[in-house]
């Protein structure tokens, strides 16, 4: 089964339809770091990262990783760790995963530009939480209850198709 991003505000999986939001500037076949666009294509999903202090009894068939205060996602195009999970240092630009706001209480990395990352082709493309469906910087965002339902349905073979 595939998760399908049908348009700027609809995510489909099997018989389920969820409201979502995507990048502020829509979708693209030519993603560039910082363009606020969501990359088009078919991609695998990474493990679900979660805040254990905020998400209790998380049920899913995909691998789970607890978010630690030291975790970040490198978005520094000059780094050899570009578009990878890192331990936070002051030497490298990064997206903090452990945040005060709730958007990153649940994160599923989309395996875009991850195997052999090309510099400046985009990083930190996630499925994460939203409270108000405000457009993202390139990610896909869902309400917490919807993402929790989706996590119960998907497995390690699930892909996402962004049209």
Secondary structure, DSSP 8 states (H G I E B T S, - for coil): -EEEEEETTEEEETTEEEE-B-BTT-EESS--TTS--EE-EEEEEEEEEE-TTT--S---SS-EEE--TTEEEE--TTSTTTTSEEE--TTS-EEESS-SSSTTSEEEEE-SS-TT--TTS----EEEE-SS---BSS-EEE-HHHHHHHHHH--TT-EEEE-
